[in-house]
Amino acid sequence: MALNGTLRPGLVQLRVLDFDKTLNFYKNILGLNEVCRIGEDRICLKGFDEFDHHSLTLRLADEAGLDFVAFKVASADELEKMKLAVEAFGYPVDTVAEGDQPGFGKRYGFTISTGHRFEIYSEVALAQKGPGIKNPDIWNEPPRGMRAQRMDHFLLYGPNIAEAERFCKEVFGMFVPEVCNTPDGNRLAAWITSSNKPHDLAFVEYPKPGKIHHLGFYLQDWADVGNAADWIALNRLKLDIGPTRHAITRGLSIYFWEPSGNRIEVYAGGYTAYPDNPQRVWDSSELGRGLFYYSGEVIPSFLEIVT
Ligand SMILES: [Fe+2]
């Protein structure tokens, strides 16, 4: 449910090291469907419950990490208005031509304070194999592996997240259901949304720019988080933490690394966010309980490893 001009994060491009093990993970273990290829070095995928053309592009590269995240806005008019608002905020904007990614119209791109490339677009074709719309079944083909339904959110690490948070509110029209502050009152982390999801994206303050902590995919429920744990074990994927519960967002969660070294979260649940609800505020001394409600402790790898 869009509450403003920005609908949701709709496209992420990740760097991966190979297309054999990594693509096997995304298709057969996570359960995404391959949609198309772009040249020799990019492969486009989507979750079975996503309507738009694709939501994840994997690009072959020498190191793992994030190329960009792209947000779908409600209309072509809104896109042009938002481009002007980005420029007025102080970020130079470039144009990515229509067709750079199959199915996608023109995209505008810019770099925010944390060093991440953000893009916005309004036009994207519907997927050929999307969810049913006429007397629809719950799915058209049995979901595979972890049964990831859709790309859900991402956690970005970089400097000056206070400005990034202000950008998301003032330009994207998003709101901030939950934050974590240091004892001296500075922002350590923020969870930000354009919808009823508790977060579409989150930021953690970090000295190096442009880093991604994890990309999150949505599962149905606790049983599917347990199913994901079984797939992690069966395929000898490196587990980071979970299954566990966040107090922040209240999500049910497990984190692990895909074969190229990008951290993935599969996630279910979470509270319903409304922009008029009071903001939930965490002290950094309580962050362990906020992140991992049962143990109350953050493991070092979770804080320190990013790509
Ligand atoms: Fe997450």
Residues whose N, C-alpha, C, O or C-beta is under 5 A from the ligand:
A	BS01	LIG	G216 E265
